[in-house]
Structures are given as structure tokens and as C-alpha cells.
Amino acid sequence: MNPADRSAANPGRFRAALRESPPLLWAFLYFFCLLSGYYVLRPVREAMGASADVQAVFPPWMIVFFTRHGLSMGDFTLQVLFTCTFVIMLLLQPAYGALVSRYPRRVFLPAVYGFFIATLLVFYFAFDSGMPGRGMAFFLWIAVFNLFAVAVFWSFMADVFDNVEARAYYGYIGAAGTLGAFLGPLLTRALVERIGIANLMLVAASFLLACLGCQMRLRRWAVEREQVRGLRSGETPMGGGVLAGLTLILREPLMRWMAATVVLGVGVGTLLYNEQAEIVRRSYADARAATAYYANIDLAINALTLFVQVFVTRWLLSRFGIRPALLLPALGVFLGYAALAASPLPVLVAIVQIITRSSEFCLSKPARETIYTQVPREWRYKAGAAIDTVVYRGGDLTFVWAHKFLSAFGSTVVFGAGMVIACGFGFSAFSLWREQRRLPAARTVGAD
């Protein structure tokens, strides 16, 4: 019986899975620490994005520039932040492409995490000293951290596990991330009033140091898998152009549908995110109170995510493959937006937010990541990273401005547009599944 069959037959036997696959423990710990560190910081980012204190969020020169042109920064906080985030992603994509092309895995993996640890120390001093504009700098940084660090993680997992193992074990790994996402907001809620926002940077940095240790342990299994299957070693430079990721997206139908699915999934989430930010801005003037509020929301989302990952995700991927995991989130979002269009109550906005984010974490994301185990390394490290960074933030940018336009006509119009986007989300997910079926069954052998 293969690992997927055993996992499906005994969905609760995590110990059996660890015996079948020793690297699973280190992958579990790696993702747990990664999302623990991120979710310690996410409430700070959300509070900065919803803050009414423009002096804390934006640098003085930007405030002066907007004022001279008769514009209030407070009216365009998220639009400016999302636009700048997209620009940062465009600038960093060639740098990341050069890093993974010219240096082996043993160099660029710790280099990415070492950069984030070093910059967290800089933010410690920025928040400790009350530096003006710290909010914008941190908002941009954590967006880059979330996308690049997580993208690198899943690309690395595709080096460690093959397609059958991914379907059996990615549910466990996703659950580890959800447990970390539980711990992070709990730590933030417990510590932010006692130690302040600045010291949360040091807490997050310690989790990233643990990630580096897990990377070192997992490299051995990645090398062994490549040797057994005759794949090109990730311990040698990958080569290729620095913009190969974007080229692959334009050239390969599978990557194009992957990008479309990500963009439209981002779209339905961004519309809700902006509505939520408006509510928080009106209700919470204090950054610490807003931080605690967002921590509570993250806990609620992660509770549903963990339940689905433990009792549904592994069984669904092992028994039925990726199709239901790709399509069910789109159906849930469509029904949620339909309810909001009919009755846009605040409680329904919260419910649909929970459905949207949790279904991405526990169904859509694991399903998409299993596809990367069937394609060459350049596809997952370059095209996959480009989708998770430039394409993702391009979707953010598009829909944050679309929300600004749609919101002028009222919530019903916003949610009606969300229904249309949800339909596109479902179509692109179906098309992605159809393209994945065309991959040769033996693509995992000799794919590189």
C-alpha cells in the first residue's frame, strides 16, 4: 500500500506517517516555526494598514507630497500601500531570479531567511524609537516576507517529497502551519501590551532561526531523493535567466492557469479585506487595540483551517486528487458573496472572510503545491515564486483599486462584483486541474 492509501485509511495516525517519512517531522517543524513567526507579526501589519495615524504609517515627505496635491493620506492608505508593494515585488523578482540561478540550494535558502532575520532587527529599532513612516516600511516588508519565504518553503518541499507523498503528507504539513498560525496571534495578544510591538520583532526572528535549522536537516533528504530518481541536483546552481519565471508563465498553459487561479483567488479576498479595514479604522483608534482585534480574527480563521486540514484535506487529496480541493473554495466564496449581495451585514462579512481565507490555506494552497512536485525545478523555484510574488501582488493591486471604485456605489455592488470574480475563480481552477491532468504520469522521474 502506498503512502497515500495508508494516509487515507488512517487519517489520524500522524505517528505512522512519521515512520513512513522521516523528513516529515522536520518539514512539520519548519512550517510551524515559519507561520508562527509570520503570525506574530501579521496583526502588527494589519494594525498599520488600518491605522488613522498617518505620521506612524507614512514617511513625512510622502505626507507633504499628498497634502500639496490636495489629497489626504488617510483616504488612500491601503491603495498606496498595495501599489508600493507591487512595485517592490517587480524590483525584487530579477534579484531573486539571479539568486536561484547562480547559487545552489545550500546558499540561496539560508540567504533568503538570513536577510529577513537581519531586517527584523532593523525594525526592532524602528518601532522602539517610534520612527516616522515605520508602518509603511513594515507593511511592505512583511508582504515580501510572507510571499518569498512561503514560496521558497513549498518549492523546497517539492524537492523533498514526490507527488504521491505530497498528496499524503501536505495535509499534515499544512496543519503544522495552522498550529503555528494559532500560536503566533496568541503570543501577540499575550505579549503586545506587556513588551510592546518592537520586541515582537525579536520573537519572530527566533522562529526564523529555527527554520534555518530545519532547512539544514531537510537538505539531506532532498539530495537523496534527487539521486535515487536521477534528477538534477539542487546542490548545484540552477542556471537560466533571471526573468525565466515570468517567461514560463507566459509560455506554459499550466503556469498561466496557475497564475489566473491565484489572481482571482486574491481578488475575492482583497475586496473583503478592504471592507474589513474600513470597519477597523472606524472602530479602533489605538494601534495596540487594533492589533489585538486582528489577532482574534486570525485565531477564528485558523480554528476552521486546522479542523479541515486534520479531518478533510489529507483524505480529500489522497482519495480524490486535487479537483475538489481546487473547486470547493470557489463554490464557497460564490455562495458567500451571494449572501452578502442580498444582505450585507457585518456578521456575514466576517463569516465569508473566514471561509475565503481558511479555504485558501487548507484546500487551494495544498492542491496547487502538489502540482509543483510534477514539474521541473525551474518551474517551481522561478515560475512558482513569480506567481506567488509579482502575480499575487499584481492581483492585490488591481483589486484594491477596483474596490475603491466599486465602494462608491455601495456594498451591494461590491459583493455583486465579488460573485462574478468567484465564477472566474472557479473556471480558472477547473482549467488548472485540466492542464495538470495532461502532465505525463512519469513527469516526477527525470523532470529536471
C-alpha positions as a Python dict, from the first residue, in 0.01 Angstrom:
ca = {
    (1, 'M'): (0, 0, 0),
    (2, 'N'): (146, 339, -98),
    (3, 'P'): (169, 633, 144),
    (4, 'A'): (-141, 798, 5),
    (5, 'D'): (-352, 488, 63),
    (6, 'R'): (-230, 444, 417),
    (7, 'S'): (-288, 811, 493),
    (8, 'A'): (-641, 792, 358),
    (9, 'A'): (-715, 475, 553),
    (10, 'N'): (-580, 616, 880),
    (11, 'P'): (-626, 992, 865),
    (12, 'G'): (-550, 1039, 1234),
    (13, 'R'): (-226, 839, 1251),
    (14, 'F'): (39, 1105, 1241),
    (15, 'R'): (293, 874, 1404),
    (16, 'A'): (252, 622, 1124),
    (17, 'A'): (317, 897, 871),
    (18, 'L'): (634, 996, 1056),
    (19, 'R'): (758, 636, 1043),
    (20, 'E'): (688, 622, 670),
    (21, 'S'): (865, 950, 603),
    (22, 'P'): (1132, 1074, 850),
    (23, 'P'): (1169, 1416, 678),
    (24, 'L'): (803, 1485, 753),
    (25, 'L'): (890, 1576, 1113),
    (26, 'W'): (1139, 1842, 1006),
    (27, 'A'): (901, 1975, 739),
    (28, 'F'): (631, 1989, 1007),
    (29, 'L'): (855, 2185, 1244),
    (30, 'Y'): (980, 2410, 963),
    (31, 'F'): (632, 2524, 857),
    (32, 'F'): (517, 2551, 1218),
    (33, 'C'): (802, 2791, 1301),
    (34, 'L'): (764, 2983, 976),
    (35, 'L'): (396, 3062, 1026),
    (36, 'S'): (440, 3116, 1400),
    (37, 'G'): (687, 3392, 1321),
    (38, 'Y'): (468, 3538, 1049),
    (39, 'Y'): (152, 3541, 1259),
    (40, 'V'): (329, 3706, 1548),
    (41, 'L'): (381, 3995, 1306),
    (42, 'R'): (67, 3986, 1090),
    (43, 'P'): (-155, 4167, 1346),
    (44, 'V'): (103, 4446, 1357),
    (45, 'R'): (84, 4475, 979),
    (46, 'E'): (-296, 4480, 982),
    (47, 'A'): (-299, 4747, 1252),
    (48, 'M'): (-60, 4962, 1049),
    (49, 'G'): (-278, 4924, 737),
    (50, 'A'): (-590, 5026, 932),
    (51, 'S'): (-421, 5297, 1140),
    (52, 'A'): (-559, 5651, 1137),
    (53, 'D'): (-218, 5786, 1246),
    (54, 'V'): (-67, 5877, 909),
    (55, 'Q'): (252, 6001, 1079),
    (56, 'A'): (323, 5649, 1205),
    (57, 'V'): (237, 5484, 872),
    (58, 'F'): (388, 5712, 607),
    (59, 'P'): (721, 5897, 585),
    (60, 'P'): (695, 6278, 622),
    (61, 'W'): (794, 6352, 262),
    (62, 'M'): (507, 6143, 127),
    (63, 'I'): (253, 6314, 354),
    (64, 'V'): (379, 6654, 238),
    (65, 'F'): (360, 6547, -127),
    (66, 'F'): (-2, 6430, -98),
    (67, 'T'): (-104, 6738, 102),
    (68, 'R'): (38, 6973, -163),
    (69, 'H'): (-180, 6797, -419),
    (70, 'G'): (-491, 6831, -203),
    (71, 'L'): (-511, 6463, -106),
    (72, 'S'): (-543, 6307, 239),
    (73, 'M'): (-319, 6006, 301),
    (74, 'G'): (-580, 5863, 533),
    (75, 'D'): (-821, 5825, 242),
    (76, 'F'): (-577, 5622, 32),
    (77, 'T'): (-381, 5425, 290),
    (78, 'L'): (-436, 5074, 152),
    (79, 'Q'): (-424, 5185, -212),
    (80, 'V'): (-82, 5346, -161),
    (81, 'L'): (50, 5051, 41),
    (82, 'F'): (-65, 4790, -212),
    (83, 'T'): (71, 4991, -506),
    (84, 'C'): (412, 5023, -339),
    (85, 'T'): (409, 4653, -254),
    (86, 'F'): (359, 4562, -620),
    (87, 'V'): (644, 4790, -725),
    (88, 'I'): (871, 4627, -466),
    (89, 'M'): (781, 4281, -600),
    (90, 'L'): (867, 4386, -955),
    (91, 'L'): (1205, 4516, -843),
    (92, 'L'): (1286, 4210, -633),
    (93, 'Q'): (1183, 3944, -886),
    (94, 'P'): (1501, 3979, -1102),
    (95, 'A'): (1714, 3979, -787),
    (96, 'Y'): (1550, 3658, -667),
    (97, 'G'): (1583, 3506, -1014),
    (98, 'A'): (1955, 3584, -1014),
    (99, 'L'): (1995, 3432, -668),
    (100, 'V'): (1833, 3098, -751),
    (101, 'S'): (2001, 3084, -1096),
    (102, 'R'): (2357, 3146, -983),
    (103, 'Y'): (2375, 2987, -641),
    (104, 'P'): (2298, 2633, -522),
    (105, 'R'): (2016, 2549, -284),
    (106, 'R'): (2251, 2532, 16),
    (107, 'V'): (2330, 2903, -42),
    (108, 'F'): (2009, 3072, -153),
    (109, 'L'): (1775, 2906, 100),
    (110, 'P'): (1960, 3029, 411),
    (111, 'A'): (2037, 3360, 234),
    (112, 'V'): (1665, 3438, 198),
    (113, 'Y'): (1593, 3367, 564),
    (114, 'G'): (1911, 3537, 684),
    (115, 'F'): (1801, 3855, 506),
    (116, 'F'): (1463, 3850, 681),
    (117, 'I'): (1620, 3791, 1023),
    (118, 'A'): (1860, 4083, 975),
    (119, 'T'): (1583, 4321, 869),
    (120, 'L'): (1371, 4222, 1169),
    (121, 'L'): (1648, 4359, 1388),
    (122, 'V'): (1626, 4687, 1195),
    (123, 'F'): (1250, 4701, 1258),
    (124, 'Y'): (1309, 4641, 1626),
    (125, 'F'): (1496, 4973, 1644),
    (126, 'A'): (1242, 5147, 1416),
    (127, 'F'): (945, 5059, 1638),
    (128, 'D'): (1139, 5105, 1960),
    (129, 'S'): (1233, 5460, 1862),
    (130, 'G'): (892, 5549, 1710),
    (131, 'M'): (1047, 5626, 1372),
    (132, 'P'): (803, 5811, 1138),
    (133, 'G'): (694, 5601, 840),
    (134, 'R'): (766, 5273, 1016),
    (135, 'G'): (418, 5145, 934),
    (136, 'M'): (463, 5164, 558),
    (137, 'A'): (812, 5013, 569),
    (138, 'F'): (688, 4725, 783),
    (139, 'F'): (376, 4670, 570),
    (140, 'L'): (592, 4638, 258),
    (141, 'W'): (848, 4418, 432),
    (142, 'I'): (602, 4166, 569),
    (143, 'A'): (430, 4134, 232),
    (144, 'V'): (766, 4044, 79),
    (145, 'F'): (845, 3812, 369),
    (146, 'N'): (514, 3628, 352),
    (147, 'L'): (530, 3561, -19),
    (148, 'F'): (900, 3490, -70),
    (149, 'A'): (958, 3290, 249),
    (150, 'V'): (648, 3075, 196),
    (151, 'A'): (716, 3035, -177),
    (152, 'V'): (1069, 2915, -102),
    (153, 'F'): (933, 2674, 157),
    (154, 'W'): (691, 2499, -79),
    (155, 'S'): (946, 2489, -361),
    (156, 'F'): (1184, 2318, -121),
    (157, 'M'): (916, 2070, -15),
    (158, 'A'): (877, 1966, -379),
    (159, 'D'): (1249, 1878, -371),
    (160, 'V'): (1195, 1660, -63),
    (161, 'F'): (864, 1484, -146),
    (162, 'D'): (731, 1334, -470),
    (163, 'N'): (373, 1367, -596),
    (164, 'V'): (230, 1064, -412),
    (165, 'E'): (400, 1166, -88),
    (166, 'A'): (281, 1525, -130),
    (167, 'R'): (-83, 1416, -151),
    (168, 'A'): (-38, 1206, 161),
    (169, 'Y'): (170, 1447, 369),
    (170, 'Y'): (94, 1803, 261),
    (171, 'G'): (-218, 1798, 475),
    (172, 'Y'): (-1, 1726, 780),
    (173, 'I'): (244, 1999, 683),
    (174, 'G'): (-41, 2244, 627),
    (175, 'A'): (-179, 2156, 972),
    (176, 'A'): (164, 2236, 1118),
    (177, 'G'): (143, 2579, 962),
    (178, 'T'): (-205, 2627, 1104),
    (179, 'L'): (-82, 2535, 1452),
    (180, 'G'): (189, 2796, 1409),
    (181, 'A'): (-77, 3041, 1290),
    (182, 'F'): (-262, 2968, 1616),
    (183, 'L'): (44, 3022, 1832),
    (184, 'G'): (150, 3347, 1664),
    (185, 'P'): (-163, 3554, 1739),
    (186, 'L'): (-179, 3402, 2090),
    (187, 'L'): (173, 3523, 2156),
    (188, 'T'): (93, 3863, 2010),
    (189, 'R'): (-223, 3902, 2214),
    (190, 'A'): (-44, 3792, 2532),
    (191, 'L'): (274, 3995, 2480),
    (192, 'V'): (194, 4312, 2288),
    (193, 'E'): (60, 4501, 2590),
    (194, 'R'): (349, 4382, 2809),
    (195, 'I'): (656, 4410, 2590),
    (196, 'G'): (537, 4639, 2310),
    (197, 'I'): (542, 4599, 1934),
    (198, 'A'): (920, 4639, 1899),
    (199, 'N'): (1002, 4326, 2098),
    (200, 'L'): (764, 4120, 1885),
    (201, 'M'): (1025, 4157, 1609),
    (202, 'L'): (1276, 3964, 1821),
    (203, 'V'): (1020, 3691, 1895),
    (204, 'A'): (961, 3644, 1522),
    (205, 'A'): (1336, 3641, 1450),
    (206, 'S'): (1384, 3349, 1689),
    (207, 'F'): (1128, 3144, 1494),
    (208, 'L'): (1311, 3214, 1169),
    (209, 'L'): (1637, 3093, 1324),
    (210, 'A'): (1461, 2764, 1397),
    (211, 'C'): (1355, 2750, 1030),
    (212, 'L'): (1721, 2765, 929),
    (213, 'G'): (1794, 2461, 1146),
    (214, 'C'): (1511, 2266, 981),
    (215, 'Q'): (1642, 2359, 637),
    (216, 'M'): (1980, 2208, 718),
    (217, 'R'): (1822, 1878, 828),
    (218, 'L'): (1592, 1853, 525),
    (219, 'R'): (1863, 1913, 266),
    (220, 'R'): (1994, 1559, 313),
    (221, 'W'): (1661, 1402, 214),
    (222, 'A'): (1627, 1637, -83),
    (223, 'V'): (1969, 1525, -212),
    (224, 'E'): (1884, 1157, -158),
    (225, 'R'): (1555, 1187, -347),
    (226, 'E'): (1728, 1357, -639),
    (227, 'Q'): (1996, 1089, -653),
    (228, 'V'): (1751, 798, -638),
    (229, 'R'): (1531, 945, -913),
    (230, 'G'): (1816, 1067, -1131),
    (231, 'L'): (1712, 1429, -1103),
    (232, 'R'): (1938, 1730, -1143),
    (233, 'S'): (2090, 1813, -806),
    (234, 'G'): (1959, 2117, -623),
    (235, 'E'): (2304, 2146, -467),
    (236, 'T'): (2433, 2291, -795),
    (237, 'P'): (2333, 2626, -948),
    (238, 'M'): (2009, 2605, -1145),
    (239, 'G'): (2116, 2834, -1427),
    (240, 'G'): (1879, 3006, -1664),
    (241, 'G'): (1774, 3368, -1696),
    (242, 'V'): (1677, 3593, -1407),
    (243, 'L'): (1334, 3654, -1566),
    (244, 'A'): (1273, 3289, -1654),
    (245, 'G'): (986, 3268, -1405),
    (246, 'L'): (780, 3531, -1587),
    (247, 'T'): (871, 3378, -1924),
    (248, 'L'): (748, 3036, -1812),
    (249, 'I'): (416, 3185, -1701),
    (250, 'L'): (362, 3338, -2045),
    (251, 'R'): (477, 3026, -2231),
    (252, 'E'): (328, 2734, -2038),
    (253, 'P'): (-54, 2684, -2020),
    (254, 'L'): (-24, 2514, -1680),
    (255, 'M'): (158, 2813, -1534),
    (256, 'R'): (-84, 3058, -1695),
    (257, 'W'): (-384, 2890, -1533),
    (258, 'M'): (-195, 2868, -1205),
    (259, 'A'): (-140, 3244, -1224),
    (260, 'A'): (-506, 3310, -1316),
    (261, 'T'): (-628, 3099, -1025),
    (262, 'V'): (-404, 3288, -782),
    (263, 'V'): (-505, 3631, -915),
    (264, 'L'): (-880, 3564, -896),
    (265, 'G'): (-844, 3400, -555),
    (266, 'V'): (-663, 3712, -441),
    (267, 'G'): (-943, 3922, -591),
    (268, 'V'): (-1223, 3781, -380),
    (269, 'G'): (-1008, 3812, -69),
    (270, 'T'): (-894, 4169, -138),
    (271, 'L'): (-1250, 4302, -172),
    (272, 'L'): (-1331, 4162, 171),
    (273, 'Y'): (-1004, 4281, 320),
    (274, 'N'): (-1077, 4641, 223),
    (275, 'E'): (-1427, 4628, 369),
    (276, 'Q'): (-1284, 4493, 693),
    (277, 'A'): (-1018, 4766, 707),
    (278, 'E'): (-1285, 5035, 683),
    (279, 'I'): (-1467, 4886, 982),
    (280, 'V'): (-1149, 4865, 1192),
    (281, 'R'): (-1045, 5220, 1105),
    (282, 'R'): (-1376, 5350, 1237),
    (283, 'S'): (-1380, 5130, 1547),
    (284, 'Y'): (-1019, 5118, 1673),
    (285, 'A'): (-811, 5434, 1704),
    (286, 'D'): (-534, 5270, 1909),
    (287, 'A'): (-280, 5053, 1724),
    (288, 'R'): (-249, 4805, 2010),
    (289, 'A'): (-625, 4755, 2031),
    (290, 'A'): (-645, 4703, 1655),
    (291, 'T'): (-357, 4456, 1676),
    (292, 'A'): (-540, 4252, 1939),
    (293, 'Y'): (-859, 4265, 1728),
    (294, 'Y'): (-684, 4121, 1423),
    (295, 'A'): (-518, 3857, 1638),
    (296, 'N'): (-863, 3735, 1745),
    (297, 'I'): (-981, 3717, 1383),
    (298, 'D'): (-675, 3516, 1285),
    (299, 'L'): (-747, 3272, 1566),
    (300, 'A'): (-1101, 3214, 1437),
    (301, 'I'): (-983, 3156, 1080),
    (302, 'N'): (-709, 2922, 1191),
    (303, 'A'): (-950, 2716, 1401),
    (304, 'L'): (-1157, 2631, 1092),
    (305, 'T'): (-843, 2577, 885),
    (306, 'L'): (-697, 2330, 1133),
    (307, 'F'): (-1022, 2134, 1155),
    (308, 'V'): (-1041, 2094, 776),
    (309, 'Q'): (-670, 2008, 746),
    (310, 'V'): (-690, 1738, 1011),
    (311, 'F'): (-1019, 1578, 906),
    (312, 'V'): (-1061, 1664, 536),
    (313, 'T'): (-754, 1778, 341),
    (314, 'R'): (-539, 1464, 360),
    (315, 'W'): (-833, 1236, 292),
    (316, 'L'): (-959, 1452, 3),
    (317, 'L'): (-622, 1478, -175),
    (318, 'S'): (-536, 1111, -126),
    (319, 'R'): (-875, 974, -230),
    (320, 'F'): (-998, 1216, -497),
    (321, 'G'): (-692, 1413, -607),
    (322, 'I'): (-677, 1790, -640),
    (323, 'R'): (-1001, 1866, -829),
    (324, 'P'): (-1238, 1904, -531),
    (325, 'A'): (-975, 2092, -330),
    (326, 'L'): (-943, 2341, -616),
    (327, 'L'): (-1316, 2380, -690),
    (328, 'L'): (-1484, 2375, -348),
    (329, 'P'): (-1329, 2706, -228),
    (330, 'A'): (-1462, 2886, -537),
    (331, 'L'): (-1811, 2748, -474),
    (332, 'G'): (-1800, 2852, -108),
    (333, 'V'): (-1686, 3205, -194),
    (334, 'F'): (-1958, 3242, -459),
    (335, 'L'): (-2230, 3140, -214),
    (336, 'G'): (-2086, 3372, 49),
    (337, 'Y'): (-2081, 3670, -183),
    (338, 'A'): (-2434, 3591, -297),
    (339, 'A'): (-2549, 3610, 66),
    (340, 'L'): (-2362, 3938, 115),
    (341, 'A'): (-2510, 4090, -202),
    (342, 'A'): (-2858, 4012, -70),
    (343, 'S'): (-2790, 4123, 288),
    (344, 'P'): (-2453, 4295, 350),
    (345, 'L'): (-2447, 4255, 728),
    (346, 'P'): (-2119, 4289, 922),
    (347, 'V'): (-2152, 3941, 1068),
    (348, 'L'): (-2185, 3791, 719),
    (349, 'V'): (-1874, 3981, 607),
    (350, 'A'): (-1683, 3816, 891),
    (351, 'I'): (-1818, 3469, 802),
    (352, 'V'): (-1725, 3499, 433),
    (353, 'Q'): (-1380, 3630, 533),
    (354, 'I'): (-1327, 3317, 740),
    (355, 'I'): (-1443, 3092, 455),
    (356, 'T'): (-1226, 3270, 198),
    (357, 'R'): (-901, 3266, 392),
    (358, 'S'): (-939, 2924, 553),
    (359, 'S'): (-1028, 2751, 224),
    (360, 'E'): (-718, 2902, 65),
    (361, 'F'): (-494, 2766, 341),
    (362, 'C'): (-644, 2421, 382),
    (363, 'L'): (-764, 2333, 30),
    (364, 'S'): (-650, 2557, -256),
    (365, 'K'): (-288, 2605, -148),
    (366, 'P'): (-207, 2236, -75),
    (367, 'A'): (-376, 2132, -402),
    (368, 'R'): (-174, 2381, -607),
    (369, 'E'): (152, 2288, -435),
    (370, 'T'): (114, 1918, -520),
    (371, 'I'): (126, 2018, -887),
    (372, 'Y'): (477, 2156, -840),
    (373, 'T'): (604, 1808, -748),
    (374, 'Q'): (536, 1705, -1110),
    (375, 'V'): (727, 1982, -1289),
    (376, 'P'): (1096, 2080, -1331),
    (377, 'R'): (1279, 2267, -1057),
    (378, 'E'): (1295, 2587, -1262),
    (379, 'W'): (916, 2588, -1286),
    (380, 'R'): (865, 2567, -911),
    (381, 'Y'): (1153, 2786, -791),
    (382, 'K'): (1119, 3055, -1060),
    (383, 'A'): (769, 3044, -1210),
    (384, 'G'): (617, 2940, -877),
    (385, 'A'): (794, 3223, -696),
    (386, 'A'): (693, 3474, -966),
    (387, 'I'): (329, 3369, -928),
    (388, 'D'): (344, 3394, -550),
    (389, 'T'): (509, 3737, -560),
    (390, 'V'): (465, 3957, -870),
    (391, 'V'): (144, 3794, -995),
    (392, 'Y'): (-7, 3772, -647),
    (393, 'R'): (66, 4135, -566),
    (394, 'G'): (-46, 4240, -913),
    (395, 'G'): (-383, 4088, -825),
    (396, 'D'): (-377, 4272, -494),
    (397, 'L'): (-304, 4599, -668),
    (398, 'T'): (-576, 4551, -929),
    (399, 'F'): (-849, 4467, -684),
    (400, 'V'): (-759, 4719, -415),
    (401, 'W'): (-816, 4996, -670),
    (402, 'A'): (-1122, 4817, -809),
    (403, 'H'): (-1265, 4819, -457),
    (404, 'K'): (-1202, 5193, -433),
    (405, 'F'): (-1416, 5241, -745),
    (406, 'L'): (-1687, 4987, -657),
    (407, 'S'): (-1727, 5105, -299),
    (408, 'A'): (-1858, 5439, -426),
    (409, 'F'): (-2172, 5253, -537),
    (410, 'G'): (-2229, 5074, -207),
    (411, 'S'): (-2165, 4734, -53),
    (412, 'T'): (-2421, 4552, -269),
    (413, 'V'): (-2230, 4643, -585),
    (414, 'V'): (-1900, 4537, -427),
    (415, 'F'): (-2039, 4197, -334),
    (416, 'G'): (-2214, 4156, -670),
    (417, 'A'): (-1878, 4209, -839),
    (418, 'G'): (-1734, 3954, -598),
    (419, 'M'): (-1981, 3694, -729),
    (420, 'V'): (-1853, 3749, -1084),
    (421, 'I'): (-1492, 3718, -969),
    (422, 'A'): (-1578, 3399, -780),
    (423, 'C'): (-1717, 3249, -1103),
    (424, 'G'): (-1390, 3330, -1279),
    (425, 'F'): (-1201, 3181, -986),
    (426, 'G'): (-1390, 2855, -1027),
    (427, 'F'): (-1335, 2844, -1404),
    (428, 'S'): (-961, 2904, -1373),
    (429, 'A'): (-933, 2636, -1101),
    (430, 'F'): (-1110, 2386, -1328),
    (431, 'S'): (-880, 2478, -1617),
    (432, 'L'): (-575, 2436, -1392),
    (433, 'W'): (-693, 2087, -1297),
    (434, 'R'): (-747, 2003, -1664),
    (435, 'E'): (-394, 2113, -1755),
    (436, 'Q'): (-248, 1920, -1462),
    (437, 'R'): (-408, 1601, -1595),
    (438, 'R'): (-208, 1642, -1916),
    (439, 'L'): (123, 1616, -1734),
    (440, 'P'): (295, 1284, -1811),
    (441, 'A'): (243, 1031, -1531),
    (442, 'A'): (620, 987, -1507),
    (443, 'R'): (696, 1361, -1501),
    (444, 'T'): (837, 1331, -1150),
    (445, 'V'): (1108, 1098, -1283),
    (446, 'G'): (1369, 1283, -1480),
    (447, 'A'): (1168, 1604, -1475),
    (448, 'D'): (1475, 1810, -1422),
}
